Amino acid sequence: AMSAGVDGLIVSNTTVARPETLQSAHKDEKGGLSGAPLREMATQTVSDFYRITEGKLPLVGVGGVGTGADAFEKIIAGASLVQVYSLLSFSGPGTIVRLKEQLKGILRENGFASVEEAIGARHRGFEWSHPGNE
């Protein structure tokens, strides 16, 4: 991608794969899965792309970002930016203010002065557990 002049990548979106943990009554329907059920898989994909590109290409982390913790998880995995869609669709634009405040608090709690400092931190030995995984 970099040798072809790509300036960045949007990493992950909907998937036709269904996590075994999916409990929705609609889990067997056809079509793309998005939102919270996609979060962990999408974050791992961001991490994989960060490793493959050696952190030299901006990545937009997409998939299951609904809280500041979700955004932070994507950032430490390697995302330079995060995209929020399902959250906006279901909760409206006011939720972005809440997400930003949560993210600022998590960054501060973990010793990061900015998003830029946190990008790819997981690949530099920083460990953090998403509260939803505990």
Backbone as ProteinMPNN parsed JSONL, in Angstrom:
{"seq_chain_A": "AMSAGVDGLIVSNTTVARPETLQSAHKDEKGGLSGAPLREMATQTVSDFYRITEGKLPLVGVGGVGTGADAFEKIIAGASLVQVYSLLSFSGPGTIVRLKEQLKGILRENGFASVEEAIGARHRGFEWSHPGNE", "coords_chain_A": {"N_chain_A": [[0.823, -1.194, 0.0], [1.896, 1.259, 0.835], [3.978, 1.634, -0.983], [2.524, 2.085, -3.215], [1.648, 4.605, -2.961], [-0.376, 5.143, -1.152], [-2.033, 7.066, 1.279], [-3.169, 6.509, 3.715], [-5.19, 4.183, 5.637], [-8.459, 2.877, 6.007], [-9.445, 0.864, 8.469], [-11.158, -1.933, 8.867], [-14.577, -2.665, 8.934], [-17.853, -3.438, 8.332], [-18.57, -6.944, 8.7], [-19.031, -10.244, 7.408], [-18.593, -12.358, 8.954], [-19.451, -14.07, 11.968], [-19.093, -13.665, 15.338], [-18.654, -16.266, 17.775], [-19.698, -15.629, 20.202], [-21.856, -14.027, 19.757], [-25.145, -13.163, 20.502], [-27.546, -12.276, 19.534], [-30.921, -12.404, 18.359], [-30.971, -12.172, 15.698], [-28.681, -13.214, 14.673], [-28.138, -15.096, 12.672], [-28.835, -13.971, 10.298], [-28.359, -12.791, 6.937], [-25.851, -10.575, 5.564], [-23.937, -7.608, 6.487], [-22.236, -7.393, 9.585], [-22.086, -5.014, 12.13], [-20.986, -2.449, 14.467], [-20.99, -2.858, 18.092], [-20.639, -5.778, 18.374], [-18.559, -6.248, 16.664], [-16.29, -5.104, 17.675], [-13.908, -6.232, 19.081], [-12.745, -7.929, 17.12], [-12.308, -6.075, 15.074], [-10.496, -4.34, 16.316], [-8.288, -6.013, 16.644], [-7.642, -6.336, 13.973], [-6.862, -3.72, 13.298], [-4.554, -3.594, 14.88], [-3.012, -5.593, 13.648], [-2.625, -4.454, 11.079], [-1.177, -2.17, 11.818], [1.163, -3.32, 12.738], [2.054, -4.615, 10.372], [2.452, -2.405, 8.685], [4.379, -1.172, 10.053], [3.761, 0.987, 11.638], [3.886, 3.218, 10.037], [1.926, 4.269, 8.459], [-0.995, 6.168, 8.483], [-3.829, 4.994, 10.213], [-7.303, 4.459, 10.209], [-9.33, 3.548, 12.688], [-12.064, 1.442, 12.761], [-15.189, 0.154, 13.751], [-17.272, -0.88, 16.108], [-16.933, 1.247, 17.906], [-18.04, 2.833, 20.577], [-17.683, 4.002, 22.999], [-15.433, 5.977, 25.049], [-13.478, 4.245, 25.958], [-13.519, 2.273, 23.997], [-12.567, 3.732, 21.812], [-9.998, 4.418, 22.767], [-8.868, 1.874, 22.951], [-8.671, 1.192, 20.224], [-6.855, 3.156, 19.419], [-4.474, 2.636, 20.927], [-3.923, 0.253, 19.766], [-3.1, 1.041, 17.311], [-4.48, 2.859, 15.718], [-4.719, 6.029, 14.185], [-6.817, 7.674, 13.973], [-10.305, 7.45, 14.804], [-13.358, 6.067, 13.651], [-16.752, 6.76, 14.055], [-19.849, 5.375, 13.769], [-22.2, 3.597, 14.046], [-22.859, 4.307, 16.67], [-23.536, 7.03, 16.362], [-25.738, 6.733, 14.679], [-27.62, 5.415, 16.274], [-27.692, 6.813, 18.695], [-27.33, 9.547, 18.357], [-25.753, 12.792, 17.689], [-24.919, 14.066, 20.067], [-23.673, 12.24, 21.672], [-21.037, 12.154, 20.993], [-19.653, 14.122, 22.375], [-19.644, 13.047, 24.966], [-18.133, 10.695, 24.476], [-15.669, 11.839, 23.732], [-14.936, 13.137, 26.145], [-14.704, 10.932, 27.852], [-12.573, 9.603, 26.576], [-10.515, 11.515, 26.854], [-10.197, 11.434, 29.647], [-9.328, 8.758, 30.039], [-6.932, 8.746, 28.585], [-5.461, 10.588, 30.138], [-5.456, 9.261, 32.675], [-3.794, 7.171, 32.064], [-1.366, 8.271, 31.585], [-0.875, 9.627, 29.188], [-0.352, 12.485, 27.258], [-1.532, 13.217, 24.939], [-3.474, 12.104, 22.096], [-1.771, 11.415, 20.027], [0.562, 10.518, 21.344], [-0.33, 8.105, 22.334], [-0.865, 6.466, 20.166], [-0.503, 3.31, 18.838], [0.668, 2.327, 21.18], [0.39, -0.143, 22.429], [2.023, -1.771, 20.951], [4.439, -1.075, 21.825], [4.777, -2.156, 24.255], [2.929, -1.24, 26.136], [0.347, -2.019, 28.35], [-3.083, -2.617, 28.691], [-6.366, -3.219, 29.769], [-9.472, -3.48, 28.297], [-12.376, -2.253, 29.804], [-14.737, -3.627, 29.217], [-13.908, -6.183, 28.784], [-13.306, -7.383, 31.108]], "CA_chain_A": [[0.0, 0.0, 0.0], [2.731, 2.458, 0.928], [4.728, 1.796, -2.224], [1.571, 2.526, -4.232], [1.296, 5.991, -2.686], [-1.539, 5.255, -0.274], [-1.763, 7.984, 2.388], [-3.754, 5.985, 4.941], [-6.134, 3.085, 5.438], [-9.585, 2.695, 6.91], [-9.266, -0.544, 8.811], [-12.282, -2.721, 9.329], [-15.909, -2.113, 8.786], [-18.743, -4.564, 8.59], [-18.051, -8.26, 8.358], [-20.052, -11.287, 7.313], [-18.27, -13.336, 10.0], [-20.244, -13.93, 13.186], [-18.4, -14.195, 16.513], [-19.409, -17.304, 18.474], [-20.329, -15.022, 21.377], [-23.007, -13.231, 19.329], [-26.365, -13.749, 21.06], [-28.724, -11.639, 18.957], [-31.889, -13.257, 17.664], [-30.736, -11.967, 14.267], [-27.293, -13.593, 14.398], [-27.998, -15.934, 11.482], [-29.263, -13.237, 9.109], [-27.336, -12.434, 5.951], [-25.483, -9.164, 5.538], [-22.788, -7.191, 7.273], [-22.33, -7.16, 11.02], [-21.358, -3.801, 12.508], [-21.209, -2.019, 15.838], [-20.319, -3.471, 19.242], [-20.178, -7.162, 18.21], [-17.388, -6.255, 15.786], [-15.225, -4.332, 18.316], [-12.648, -6.941, 19.33], [-12.196, -8.38, 15.843], [-11.842, -4.882, 14.362], [-9.304, -3.841, 17.003], [-7.183, -6.903, 16.292], [-7.279, -6.029, 12.592], [-6.077, -2.476, 13.37], [-3.243, -3.964, 15.424], [-2.291, -6.329, 12.6], [-2.202, -3.504, 10.044], [-0.137, -1.31, 12.393], [2.391, -4.131, 12.728], [2.452, -4.829, 8.974], [2.927, -1.137, 8.117], [5.398, -0.684, 10.991], [3.303, 2.26, 12.185], [4.261, 4.312, 9.131], [0.773, 4.675, 7.66], [-2.145, 6.476, 9.336], [-4.927, 4.041, 10.166], [-8.567, 4.874, 10.804], [-9.925, 2.388, 13.346], [-13.512, 1.409, 12.574], [-15.859, -1.068, 14.171], [-17.615, -1.049, 17.51], [-16.52, 2.367, 18.758], [-19.215, 3.417, 21.206], [-17.279, 4.658, 24.245], [-14.047, 6.432, 25.068], [-12.629, 3.059, 26.115], [-13.43, 1.638, 22.676], [-11.678, 4.569, 21.002], [-8.648, 4.262, 23.31], [-8.42, 0.539, 22.56], [-8.267, 1.261, 18.814], [-5.681, 4.028, 19.323], [-3.261, 1.945, 21.395], [-3.669, -0.825, 18.806], [-2.431, 1.625, 16.157], [-5.298, 3.813, 14.96], [-4.445, 7.463, 14.316], [-8.16, 8.254, 14.033], [-11.361, 6.443, 14.916], [-14.62, 6.428, 13.008], [-17.93, 6.397, 14.838], [-21.019, 5.402, 12.899], [-23.381, 3.002, 14.678], [-23.178, 5.134, 17.834], [-24.257, 8.211, 15.875], [-27.012, 6.303, 14.108], [-28.565, 4.998, 17.304], [-27.712, 7.681, 19.876], [-27.29, 10.956, 17.989], [-24.453, 13.458, 17.732], [-24.532, 14.473, 21.416], [-22.851, 11.206, 22.311], [-19.627, 12.394, 20.664], [-19.095, 14.903, 23.487], [-19.395, 12.071, 26.038], [-17.022, 9.844, 24.057], [-14.437, 12.647, 23.815], [-14.598, 13.341, 27.56], [-14.226, 9.638, 28.346], [-11.252, 9.36, 25.997], [-9.561, 12.42, 27.514], [-9.948, 10.903, 30.986], [-8.539, 7.522, 29.93], [-5.583, 9.157, 28.186], [-4.837, 11.202, 31.313], [-5.257, 8.205, 33.68], [-2.731, 6.268, 31.625], [-0.129, 9.022, 31.416], [-0.697, 10.158, 27.837], [-0.721, 13.894, 27.135], [-2.262, 13.414, 23.688], [-3.772, 10.906, 21.306], [-0.566, 11.087, 19.255], [1.462, 9.73, 22.198], [-0.906, 6.788, 22.595], [-1.007, 5.671, 18.937], [0.363, 2.133, 18.755], [1.36, 2.07, 22.455], [0.357, -1.589, 22.698], [3.155, -2.371, 20.241], [5.647, -0.657, 22.548], [4.747, -2.781, 25.572], [1.889, -0.709, 27.014], [-0.73, -2.984, 28.565], [-4.336, -2.054, 29.187], [-7.509, -4.092, 29.51], [-10.745, -2.805, 28.059], [-13.299, -2.587, 30.891], [-15.733, -4.582, 28.737], [-13.315, -7.52, 28.688], [-12.968, -7.874, 32.455]], "C_chain_A": [[0.868, 1.259, 0.0], [3.497, 2.699, -0.36], [3.827, 2.263, -3.369], [1.102, 3.958, -3.992], [0.056, 6.185, -1.832], [-1.169, 6.123, 0.927], [-2.304, 7.497, 3.721], [-4.734, 4.883, 4.607], [-7.262, 3.17, 6.453], [-9.633, 1.202, 7.195], [-10.476, -1.083, 9.553], [-13.57, -1.939, 9.18], [-16.843, -3.249, 9.108], [-18.068, -5.857, 8.174], [-19.215, -9.226, 8.214], [-19.777, -12.389, 8.325], [-19.128, -13.046, 11.231], [-19.456, -14.512, 14.356], [-19.269, -15.235, 17.222], [-20.163, -16.743, 19.671], [-21.575, -14.215, 21.031], [-24.299, -13.911, 19.777], [-27.65, -13.164, 20.488], [-29.634, -12.667, 18.289], [-31.683, -13.192, 16.157], [-29.366, -12.476, 13.825], [-27.106, -14.424, 13.131], [-28.445, -15.238, 10.193], [-28.08, -12.941, 8.198], [-27.017, -10.953, 6.061], [-24.35, -8.859, 6.488], [-23.124, -6.945, 8.729], [-21.518, -5.918, 11.346], [-21.617, -3.503, 13.976], [-20.466, -2.854, 16.865], [-19.859, -4.918, 19.022], [-18.888, -7.292, 17.394], [-16.132, -5.707, 16.479], [-13.905, -5.084, 18.452], [-11.97, -7.382, 18.034], [-11.602, -7.196, 15.066], [-10.57, -4.323, 14.994], [-8.101, -4.714, 16.689], [-6.713, -6.638, 14.867], [-6.472, -4.734, 12.52], [-4.664, -2.796, 13.838], [-2.393, -4.682, 14.379], [-1.78, -5.379, 11.513], [-1.109, -2.57, 10.551], [1.204, -2.047, 12.364], [2.914, -4.291, 11.3], [3.046, -3.56, 8.364], [4.011, -0.492, 8.982], [5.048, 0.706, 11.524], [3.57, 3.458, 11.295], [3.1, 4.855, 8.311], [-0.391, 4.994, 8.598], [-3.273, 5.468, 9.112], [-6.151, 4.654, 10.827], [-9.206, 3.613, 11.371], [-11.44, 2.473, 13.304], [-14.051, 0.092, 13.104], [-16.062, -1.154, 15.667], [-17.166, 0.061, 18.428], [-17.777, 3.054, 19.293], [-18.919, 4.144, 22.503], [-15.849, 5.173, 24.099], [-13.085, 5.267, 25.206], [-12.452, 2.341, 24.78], [-12.468, 2.409, 21.776], [-10.232, 4.401, 21.458], [-8.054, 2.915, 22.897], [-7.932, 0.528, 21.108], [-6.98, 2.072, 18.664], [-4.423, 3.304, 19.788], [-2.925, 0.753, 20.51], [-3.003, -0.297, 17.542], [-3.229, 2.621, 15.347], [-4.878, 5.249, 15.243], [-5.747, 8.236, 14.495], [-9.138, 7.122, 14.281], [-12.612, 6.975, 14.232], [-15.757, 5.923, 13.877], [-19.126, 6.469, 13.904], [-22.258, 4.854, 13.604], [-23.822, 3.826, 15.881], [-23.984, 6.358, 17.417], [-25.649, 7.842, 15.376], [-28.056, 6.03, 15.181], [-28.706, 5.989, 18.453], [-27.649, 9.172, 19.574], [-25.947, 11.611, 18.247], [-24.0, 13.895, 19.125], [-23.633, 13.47, 22.109], [-21.364, 11.395, 22.019], [-18.945, 13.181, 21.782], [-18.742, 13.961, 24.64], [-18.195, 11.196, 25.703], [-15.693, 10.595, 24.179], [-13.996, 12.85, 25.263], [-14.075, 12.048, 28.178], [-12.811, 9.37, 27.853], [-10.205, 10.245, 26.658], [-9.206, 11.909, 28.905], [-9.068, 9.666, 30.961], [-7.108, 7.837, 29.523], [-4.821, 9.69, 29.397], [-4.503, 10.147, 32.376], [-4.08, 7.302, 33.342], [-1.449, 6.993, 31.242], [0.148, 9.56, 30.025], [-1.176, 11.602, 27.792], [-1.556, 14.155, 25.888], [-2.569, 12.069, 23.044], [-2.513, 10.457, 20.574], [0.405, 10.225, 20.058], [0.976, 8.293, 22.367], [-0.978, 5.893, 21.36], [0.011, 4.535, 18.928], [1.061, 1.755, 20.044], [1.397, 0.59, 22.81], [1.555, -2.295, 22.057], [4.49, -1.984, 20.868], [5.627, -1.161, 23.985], [3.707, -2.245, 26.537], [0.769, -1.732, 27.125], [-1.93, -2.293, 29.187], [-5.45, -3.016, 28.84], [-8.769, -3.261, 29.363], [-11.699, -3.212, 29.18], [-14.373, -3.6, 30.481], [-15.212, -6.005, 28.64], [-13.045, -8.136, 30.051], [-14.076, -8.709, 33.028]], "O_chain_A": [[0.606, 2.205, -0.743], [3.651, 3.843, -0.785], [4.315, 2.776, -4.376], [0.259, 4.47, -4.728], [-0.504, 7.281, -1.794], [-0.109, 5.936, 1.525], [-1.927, 8.031, 4.765], [-5.072, 4.669, 3.443], [-7.038, 3.498, 7.618], [-9.832, 0.385, 6.296], [-10.756, -0.726, 10.697], [-13.609, -0.714, 9.291], [-16.626, -3.96, 10.088], [-17.116, -5.857, 7.394], [-20.263, -9.04, 8.831], [-20.621, -13.26, 8.54], [-19.482, -11.897, 11.492], [-19.176, -15.711, 14.378], [-20.491, -15.095, 17.262], [-21.16, -17.32, 20.106], [-22.282, -13.764, 21.932], [-24.528, -15.083, 19.478], [-28.739, -13.532, 20.927], [-29.173, -13.663, 17.732], [-32.164, -14.055, 15.422], [-28.938, -12.192, 12.707], [-26.008, -14.447, 12.574], [-28.436, -15.845, 9.122], [-26.939, -12.853, 8.652], [-27.812, -10.172, 6.584], [-23.864, -9.735, 7.204], [-24.159, -6.366, 9.06], [-20.384, -5.782, 10.889], [-22.371, -4.212, 14.644], [-19.449, -3.477, 16.561], [-18.759, -5.259, 19.458], [-18.217, -8.323, 17.436], [-15.031, -5.827, 15.941], [-12.878, -4.603, 17.974], [-10.76, -7.224, 17.877], [-10.527, -7.308, 14.476], [-9.667, -3.881, 14.283], [-7.002, -4.199, 16.488], [-5.517, -6.707, 14.585], [-5.503, -4.653, 11.766], [-3.69, -2.32, 13.255], [-1.199, -4.411, 14.244], [-0.634, -5.489, 11.078], [-0.205, -2.213, 9.795], [2.237, -1.476, 12.014], [4.109, -4.116, 11.06], [4.023, -3.624, 7.618], [4.497, 0.597, 8.676], [5.936, 1.504, 11.824], [3.489, 4.598, 11.751], [3.274, 5.805, 7.547], [-0.741, 4.161, 9.434], [-3.619, 5.139, 7.978], [-6.05, 5.29, 11.876], [-9.582, 2.712, 10.621], [-12.029, 3.455, 13.756], [-13.436, -0.959, 12.925], [-15.132, -1.464, 16.411], [-17.027, -0.163, 19.63], [-18.48, 3.757, 18.567], [-19.786, 4.824, 23.053], [-15.152, 4.84, 23.141], [-11.994, 5.291, 24.636], [-11.363, 1.857, 24.47], [-11.657, 1.814, 21.067], [-9.335, 4.257, 20.627], [-6.88, 2.831, 22.537], [-6.903, -0.074, 20.799], [-6.11, 1.714, 17.87], [-3.401, 3.355, 19.103], [-1.785, 0.289, 20.495], [-2.412, -1.063, 16.782], [-2.712, 3.18, 14.38], [-4.704, 5.638, 16.398], [-5.77, 9.312, 15.091], [-8.835, 5.962, 13.999], [-12.882, 8.176, 14.238], [-15.724, 4.797, 14.373], [-19.388, 7.515, 13.31], [-23.255, 5.561, 13.747], [-25.018, 4.024, 16.094], [-24.993, 6.686, 18.04], [-26.618, 8.559, 15.626], [-29.228, 6.368, 15.021], [-29.739, 6.005, 19.122], [-27.895, 9.985, 20.465], [-25.099, 11.051, 18.942], [-22.803, 14.079, 19.342], [-22.908, 13.823, 23.039], [-20.522, 10.848, 22.731], [-17.782, 12.928, 22.097], [-17.663, 14.068, 25.222], [-17.332, 10.978, 26.553], [-14.709, 10.045, 24.673], [-12.808, 12.745, 25.569], [-13.111, 12.069, 28.943], [-11.948, 8.957, 28.628], [-9.117, 9.772, 26.989], [-8.041, 11.946, 29.301], [-8.156, 9.538, 31.779], [-6.169, 7.253, 30.063], [-3.683, 9.295, 29.651], [-3.397, 10.14, 32.916], [-3.446, 6.737, 34.232], [-0.55, 6.401, 30.646], [1.285, 9.913, 29.712], [-2.282, 11.906, 28.239], [-2.212, 15.191, 25.784], [-1.998, 11.04, 23.405], [-2.22, 9.263, 20.508], [1.008, 9.301, 19.512], [1.78, 7.374, 22.524], [-1.136, 4.679, 21.493], [1.219, 4.761, 18.999], [1.974, 0.93, 20.016], [2.353, 0.129, 23.434], [2.037, -3.302, 22.574], [5.54, -2.502, 20.487], [6.365, -0.661, 24.835], [3.603, -2.743, 27.657], [0.296, -2.254, 26.116], [-1.792, -1.482, 30.103], [-5.48, -3.57, 27.741], [-9.084, -2.434, 30.219], [-11.82, -4.4, 29.479], [-14.862, -4.352, 31.323], [-15.99, -6.938, 28.435], [-12.605, -9.282, 30.142], [-13.96, -9.201, 34.151]]}, "name": "protein", "num_of_chains": 1, "seq": "AMSAGVDGLIVSNTTVARPETLQSAHKDEKGGLSGAPLREMATQTVSDFYRITEGKLPLVGVGGVGTGADAFEKIIAGASLVQVYSLLSFSGPGTIVRLKEQLKGILRENGFASVEEAIGARHRGFEWSHPGNE"}
